[in-house]
Every structure is written in structure tokens, then in C-alpha cells.
Amino acid sequence: MIQVTSHTRILVAVEPVDFRNGIDGLARICKEVLKADPFVGWLFVFRGRRGTSIKVLAFDGQGFWLCQKRMSSGKFRYWPGNHSDVSKFLEAHELQVLLAGGDPAAARGAPAWRRISPAG
């Protein structure tokens, strides 16, 4: 099971990928293009070239999960990042909006709580 919490690191590939890639191909893209280790437990989000599908790759300590959502009609109109970026981090609530076909940049949520280091 994939758990998505406010502390889950979610990295989105800005450029579309060839969806003939399976787990191994997407893991290679994580390493070579996104410069991220696919075994760290983050969620890696990819968009197909036609914009009708999203794939999410995750490693849970035992193996990889590969999930796909394909729109019944229409496309994912919004995609995070600029063309000058290779990747972009999202918050969990932004991923939910993206998967629903919405604009994650317009999603508003409370900032994630982070422990402040004690002075010392």
C-alpha cells in the first residue's frame, strides 16, 4: 500500500515521458534525468506525452509500486513546473488536486509543520 502523508516527498517530472516505460525504465529516468534515487521511498510522478495519463512510481522497501491513472475523456490540463525545470516537488494536497485534473498551483493548504532545531 502506498501511503501519502503531509511528509511524503513527491517529485514530479516536468517533461512528459514515453509511457511504454515500465518500472525499470521509470526508475532509470529517476536516476538519470531527475537525479534522484528511486529507492528512497519518494513518490515519482510522470505524465504521458498525450497528457491523458499519469504514472506514479514508489518503492516501499520490498519492491516497486507502479500506479497509472488515465482520464476517461479530456487531458490533465495543468502540470507543475516550468519548461526550464527538470522536476518539481509537490505537497500531498497538491498531488490530490493534480490527480483530480485540477491545478496544483492553485491548491491552498496549511504549511507542513517542521520541528525547529533547539538552539544550542
C-alpha positions as CSV (number, residue, x, y, z in Angstrom):
1,M,0.0,0.0,0.0
2,I,1.2,3.5,-0.8
3,Q,0.7,6.0,2.0
4,V,0.6,9.6,1.1
5,T,1.0,11.9,4.1
6,S,2.0,15.6,4.5
7,H,5.6,14.4,5.0
8,T,5.7,12.3,1.8
9,R,8.3,13.6,-0.7
10,I,6.6,13.9,-4.1
11,L,8.8,14.6,-7.1
12,V,7.1,15.4,-10.4
13,A,8.9,15.1,-13.8
14,V,8.1,18.3,-15.7
15,E,8.7,16.9,-19.1
16,P,6.4,14.1,-20.5
17,V,7.9,10.6,-20.7
18,D,7.3,7.6,-23.0
19,F,4.7,5.5,-21.3
20,R,6.0,2.3,-22.8
21,N,8.4,2.6,-19.9
22,G,7.6,0.3,-17.0
23,I,9.2,0.2,-13.6
24,D,12.8,-0.2,-14.8
25,G,12.5,2.5,-17.4
26,L,10.9,5.0,-15.0
27,A,13.5,4.1,-12.3
28,R,16.2,4.9,-14.8
29,I,14.6,8.2,-15.6
30,C,14.6,9.0,-11.8
31,K,18.3,8.4,-11.7
32,E,19.5,9.9,-15.0
33,V,17.1,12.7,-15.6
34,L,15.7,13.7,-12.2
35,K,19.0,12.9,-10.4
36,A,17.1,11.2,-7.6
37,D,17.4,7.7,-6.1
38,P,14.3,5.7,-6.9
39,F,14.8,3.6,-3.8
40,V,14.4,6.4,-1.2
41,G,10.7,5.9,-0.8
42,W,9.6,9.1,-2.5
43,L,6.7,9.2,-5.0
44,F,7.8,10.0,-8.5
45,V,5.1,11.3,-10.8
46,F,5.2,11.2,-14.6
47,R,2.9,12.4,-17.4
48,G,2.5,10.7,-20.8
49,R,3.1,12.7,-23.9
50,R,-0.6,13.0,-24.9
51,G,-1.4,14.3,-21.4
52,T,-4.2,11.8,-20.8
53,S,-2.3,9.6,-18.3
54,I,-0.2,9.9,-15.1
55,K,2.1,7.2,-13.7
56,V,3.3,7.2,-10.1
57,L,6.4,5.1,-9.1
58,A,7.2,4.3,-5.5
59,F,9.5,2.0,-3.6
60,D,8.2,0.6,-0.3
61,G,11.3,-1.2,1.0
62,Q,10.3,-4.6,-0.6
63,G,9.6,-3.6,-4.2
64,F,8.2,-1.0,-6.5
65,W,4.6,0.1,-6.9
66,L,3.6,1.5,-10.3
67,C,0.2,3.1,-10.5
68,Q,-1.5,4.7,-13.5
69,K,-4.5,7.0,-14.0
70,R,-5.9,7.5,-17.4
71,M,-8.5,10.1,-18.0
72,S,-11.8,8.7,-19.5
73,S,-12.1,11.9,-21.5
74,G,-10.0,15.0,-21.8
75,K,-6.5,15.7,-20.6
76,F,-4.6,16.8,-17.5
77,R,-4.7,20.5,-18.3
78,Y,-2.3,21.6,-15.6
79,W,1.2,20.3,-15.0
80,P,3.6,21.6,-12.3
81,G,6.9,23.3,-13.2
82,N,8.4,25.4,-16.0
83,H,10.0,24.0,-19.1
84,S,13.3,25.2,-17.7
85,D,12.8,22.8,-14.7
86,V,13.5,19.1,-14.8
87,S,11.5,18.3,-11.8
88,K,9.3,20.0,-9.1
89,F,8.4,18.9,-5.6
90,L,4.7,18.8,-4.6
91,E,2.9,18.7,-1.3
92,A,0.4,15.8,-0.7
93,H,-2.7,18.0,-1.1
94,E,-1.3,19.3,-4.4
95,L,-0.9,15.8,-5.7
96,Q,-4.6,15.1,-4.8
97,V,-5.6,18.1,-6.9
98,L,-3.4,17.1,-9.8
99,L,-4.8,13.6,-9.8
100,A,-8.3,15.0,-9.9
101,G,-7.4,17.0,-13.0
102,G,-7.0,20.4,-11.2
103,D,-4.3,23.0,-10.9
104,P,-1.9,22.1,-8.1
105,A,-0.5,25.7,-8.1
106,A,-4.0,27.0,-7.1
107,A,-4.3,24.5,-4.2
108,R,-4.1,26.2,-0.8
109,G,-3.3,24.3,2.3
110,A,-1.7,24.9,5.7
111,P,2.1,24.7,5.5
112,A,3.6,21.4,6.6
113,W,4.8,21.5,10.2
114,R,8.5,21.2,10.7
115,R,10.3,20.9,14.0
116,I,12.5,23.8,14.9
117,S,16.0,22.9,16.0
118,P,16.8,23.8,19.6
119,A,19.4,26.5,19.9
120,G,22.5,25.2,21.4
